[in-house]
Amino acid sequence: MSEMTLSSLKERLGEIGARAAWAQWSALGAGTLHEGRSASAIIDPEALLLLSLHLIPEERRLRDLARWWAEVGSGLLSVQRTKTLAKDFPPDVQERLHEYSRWATRAGDKRWKKYASEGTKNDSERDRKGPEDPQLRSPASLLLQLRAGFGVSAKADVLAFLLGIEGQTATTRQATEATGYSRATISGALEDLVRADFIEKSGGRPAEYRAPVRSWMALLHRSETAEQTRETGVPKWRYWAQVFAFLTRVREWAHEAESLSKYMASTRARDLFEEFGGAFDANRIQVPSPAGHQGAEYLEGFQNAIERIVQWVPAHL
């Protein structure tokens, strides 16, 4: 990769990330600022926030949306999950998360207080960039709907995951990887949902869990007719937290690689691909493995893999 190619790669990943962010914010009620289509796959709100924070230098309007969400939607976020997922994003995201925490704290959500930074003289109030409340009627807002109804917890998230895999079964390990909570937390949440007869459990080892999709969709879309519900379909679960983290980390890598030797850039690219390989498999992204390329040639294979992911993201929003 040439320096120009690296620069172009960073810019293109930023454009793809911004398109994803705007599509998902639009589905939550900020559609007046977005001309493209809104998202239909299940939105991961913590992942969306972290992606948006990363893109603020290039997309200043995303700062306004993050601030809007701090005022009207922070209560629907898991503070701990946000902090956990942020560890997989570049350091700039974690720094801006302190600013978001300050906005949320000022808006009355004291859970964020210990993570809030001090304000600056230039931190003036700005006009609201969205409605008074987030809109949770879109199928893409399924996870947030469940949180609004049952509380912000692993139970709501794992139920959204099971619904989003359309009647398929999942083990505790798979649910843990999908949601980002600890295995013990997810295990307890699954058993509680089984006890409440909200989901089904197989008798095998390891146990597998399944959500009765038709029953839940009828409840969540009760204002629709049966025909409308079938047409709407079940929103798909995507592993957005891992995909968004990968996009932001590759952008960080592209910036750093400009000053690295091809060997060092290749080594770090290999580490990145191996770290997020599980997310590609989980999302069923047919990524060509760059493993067959040796030394600096790995960069070409890495670029081919990134190209496939760049094509996948807008097609699966």
C-alpha positions in Angstrom: 0.0 0.0 0.0 1.3 3.5 -0.9 0.9 6.5 1.4 -1.9 7.7 -0.9 -3.6 4.3 -0.7 -3.4 4.4 3.1 -4.8 7.9 3.2 -7.6 6.9 0.8 -8.4 3.8 2.8 -8.8 5.8 6.0 -11.1 8.3 4.2 -13.2 5.5 2.6 -13.6 3.7 5.9 -14.7 7.0 7.4 -17.3 7.4 4.7 -18.7 3.9 5.2 -18.8 4.4 9.0 -20.6 7.7 8.6 -23.2 6.2 6.3 -23.8 3.4 8.9 -24.1 5.9 11.7 -26.5 8.2 9.9 -28.7 5.3 8.8 -29.0 4.1 12.4 -29.5 7.5 14.0 -32.2 8.1 11.4 -34.1 5.0 12.5 -34.1 6.5 16.0 -35.7 9.7 15.0 -32.9 11.9 13.6 -34.0 11.3 10.1 -34.4 15.0 9.3 -30.6 15.2 9.0 -30.1 12.2 6.8 -31.1 11.8 3.2 -30.3 8.1 2.7 -32.4 5.2 3.9 -32.6 4.3 7.6 -31.4 1.1 9.1 -33.5 -2.1 9.3 -31.1 -4.4 11.1 -31.1 -4.3 15.0 -29.2 -1.2 16.2 -26.6 -1.7 18.9 -26.9 1.7 20.6 -23.5 1.5 22.5 -21.7 0.5 19.3 -23.5 3.3 17.4 -22.4 5.9 20.0 -18.8 4.8 20.0 -18.6 4.8 16.2 -20.1 8.3 16.2 -17.6 9.6 18.7 -14.7 8.3 16.6 -16.0 10.0 13.5 -16.6 13.4 15.1 -13.5 15.1 13.6 -14.7 14.3 10.1 -18.5 14.5 10.8 -19.1 17.4 13.2 -22.8 16.9 13.0 -22.4 13.5 14.8 -21.2 15.5 17.8 -24.6 17.2 17.9 -26.4 13.8 17.6 -24.3 12.3 20.4 -25.2 15.3 22.5 -28.9 14.9 21.6 -28.7 11.3 22.6 -27.1 12.2 25.9 -30.1 14.4 26.6 -32.9 12.1 25.5 -31.6 8.6 25.3 -28.7 8.0 27.7 -31.0 6.2 30.1 -31.4 3.5 27.5 -27.7 2.8 27.5 -25.7 0.4 29.6 -22.9 2.4 31.2 -20.8 -0.7 31.9 -21.4 -2.2 28.4 -20.3 1.1 26.9 -17.1 1.1 28.9 -16.5 -2.6 28.0 -17.0 -2.1 24.3 -15.0 1.1 24.2 -11.8 -1.0 25.0 -11.9 -2.4 21.5 -12.1 1.1 19.9 -9.2 3.5 19.4 -8.1 5.7 22.4 -9.8 8.8 20.8 -13.2 7.2 21.4 -12.5 6.6 25.1 -11.4 10.2 25.4 -14.6 11.6 23.8 -16.6 9.3 25.9 -15.7 11.4 28.9 -17.3 14.4 27.1 -20.4 12.4 26.4 -20.5 11.4 30.0 -20.5 15.0 31.0 -23.5 15.8 28.7 -25.4 12.8 30.0 -24.7 13.8 33.6 -25.8 17.4 33.0 -29.0 16.0 31.5 -29.7 14.2 34.7 -28.3 10.7 34.2 -26.0 10.4 37.2 -24.8 7.0 36.3 -22.3 8.7 34.0 -21.0 11.1 36.6 -17.8 9.3 37.6 -16.7 9.1 33.9 -17.5 12.8 33.1 -14.8 15.2 32.3 -14.7 18.9 33.1 -16.2 21.3 30.6 -14.3 23.9 28.6 -14.9 27.5 27.9 -15.9 26.7 24.4 -18.4 24.0 25.5 -21.5 26.2 24.9 -25.0 24.9 24.6 -26.2 24.2 21.1 -29.6 23.7 19.5 -31.1 20.3 19.8 -30.6 18.1 16.7 -33.4 15.7 17.2 -36.9 15.2 18.6 -37.7 15.4 22.3 -37.7 11.6 22.6 -36.1 8.9 20.6 -38.4 7.0 18.3 -38.6 3.3 19.1 -41.2 2.1 16.6 -38.8 1.1 13.9 -37.9 -2.6 13.7 -34.3 -1.6 14.0 -34.9 -0.2 17.5 -35.9 -3.6 18.8 -33.1 -3.8 21.4 -34.0 -0.3 22.7 -37.7 -1.2 22.8 -36.9 -4.2 25.0 -34.7 -2.1 27.3 -37.5 0.6 27.5 -40.0 -2.1 28.5 -37.9 -4.4 30.7 -35.0 -2.2 31.8 -31.4 -1.9 30.7 -30.0 -5.3 31.3 -28.5 -8.4 29.8 -31.9 -10.0 29.6 -33.2 -7.4 27.2 -30.1 -7.6 25.1 -29.9 -11.4 24.9 -33.6 -11.6 24.0 -33.0 -9.1 21.2 -30.1 -11.3 20.0 -32.2 -14.5 20.0 -35.0 -12.7 18.1 -32.6 -11.3 15.6 -31.2 -14.7 14.6 -34.7 -15.6 13.4 -35.6 -18.7 15.4 -32.2 -20.3 15.3 -30.7 -21.6 18.5 -27.6 -20.2 20.3 -25.4 -21.4 23.1 -24.5 -19.4 26.2 -21.0 -18.8 24.6 -22.5 -17.5 21.4 -24.9 -15.2 23.2 -22.0 -13.9 25.3 -19.9 -13.1 22.2 -22.9 -11.4 20.6 -23.8 -9.1 23.5 -20.5 -8.3 25.2 -21.6 -9.2 28.7 -19.8 -11.7 30.9 -20.6 -15.4 30.5 -22.0 -15.6 34.1 -24.3 -12.6 33.4 -25.6 -14.0 30.2 -26.0 -17.5 31.7 -28.1 -16.1 34.5 -30.1 -13.9 32.0 -30.9 -16.9 29.8 -32.1 -19.0 32.7 -34.3 -16.3 34.0 -35.9 -15.9 30.5 -36.5 -19.6 30.4 -38.0 -19.6 33.9 -40.4 -16.8 32.7 -41.3 -18.9 29.6 -40.0 -16.1 27.4 -37.6 -18.4 25.5 -37.0 -22.1 25.1 -34.1 -24.3 26.2 -32.9 -27.5 24.7 -32.0 -30.5 26.8 -28.6 -31.0 25.0 -25.1 -30.3 26.1 -24.3 -27.5 25.8 -27.8 -26.2 26.2 -29.2 -24.1 23.3 -31.7 -21.4 23.5 -34.4 -20.1 21.1 -36.9 -17.3 21.1 -40.4 -17.9 19.7 -40.1 -15.1 17.1 -43.7 -15.1 15.9 -45.1 -14.6 19.4 -42.7 -11.7 20.2 -43.2 -10.0 16.9 -46.9 -10.0 17.4 -46.5 -8.3 20.8 -43.9 -5.8 19.7 -45.8 -4.8 16.6 -49.3 -5.2 17.9 -50.5 -2.0 16.1 -49.8 -3.7 12.8 -52.0 -6.3 11.1 -50.7 -9.9 10.8 -49.9 -9.2 7.2 -48.0 -6.0 7.9 -45.9 -7.9 10.5 -45.0 -10.6 8.0 -44.0 -7.9 5.5 -41.9 -6.1 8.1 -40.2 -9.3 9.1 -37.8 -9.8 11.9 -35.0 -7.3 12.2 -31.6 -9.1 11.8 -29.0 -9.2 14.5 -25.6 -8.0 13.2 -22.4 -8.0 15.3 -22.1 -4.2 14.9 -19.9 -3.7 18.0 -17.2 -5.8 16.5 -17.6 -4.5 13.0 -17.6 -0.9 14.0 -14.6 -1.5 16.3 -12.7 -3.1 13.4 -13.5 -0.2 11.0 -12.2 2.4 13.6 -9.2 0.3 14.4 -8.2 -0.1 10.8 -8.5 3.7 10.3 -6.2 4.1 13.3 -3.8 1.5 11.7 -3.9 3.3 8.3 -2.8 6.5 10.0 0.0 4.8 11.9 1.1 2.7 9.0 2.2 5.8 7.0 5.2 6.1 9.3 5.9 2.3 9.6 8.0 -0.1 7.5 5.9 -2.4 5.3 7.0 -5.3 7.6 5.8 -3.6 10.8 2.6 -2.4 9.1 2.0 -6.0 7.9 2.5 -7.4 11.3 0.0 -5.1 12.9 -2.5 -5.7 10.1 -2.2 -9.4 10.8 -2.9 -8.9 14.5 -6.0 -6.9 13.7 -7.4 -9.5 11.3 -6.8 -12.2 13.8 -8.4 -10.2 16.6 -11.7 -9.6 14.7 -11.8 -12.8 12.6 -14.6 -14.2 14.8 -16.8 -11.2 14.0 -16.5 -11.9 10.3 -17.5 -15.5 10.7 -20.4 -14.6 13.0 -21.7 -12.0 10.5 -21.2 -14.5 7.7 -19.0 -12.1 5.8 -17.1 -14.0 3.1 -13.8 -12.4 3.8 -10.8 -13.7 1.8 -8.2 -14.7 4.3 -4.9 -12.8 3.8 -3.1 -15.6 5.7 -1.6 -17.0 2.5 0.4 -13.8 1.9 3.8 -13.7 3.5 5.7 -10.7 4.9 4.9 -7.4 3.4 2.7 -9.1 0.8 0.1 -9.6 3.6 -0.9 -5.9 3.1 -2.4 -6.7 -0.3 -4.5 -9.6 1.2 -5.5 -7.4 4.1 -6.7 -4.7 1.7 -8.8 -7.3 -0.2 -10.4 -8.4 3.1 -11.2 -4.8 4.0 -12.8 -4.3 0.6 -15.2 -7.1 1.2 -16.2 -5.7 4.6 -16.6 -2.2 3.2 -19.1 -3.7 0.7 -20.9 -5.7 3.3 -21.7 -2.9 5.8 -24.0 -0.7 3.7 -25.7 -3.7 2.2 -26.7 -5.1 5.6 -27.8 -2.0 7.5 
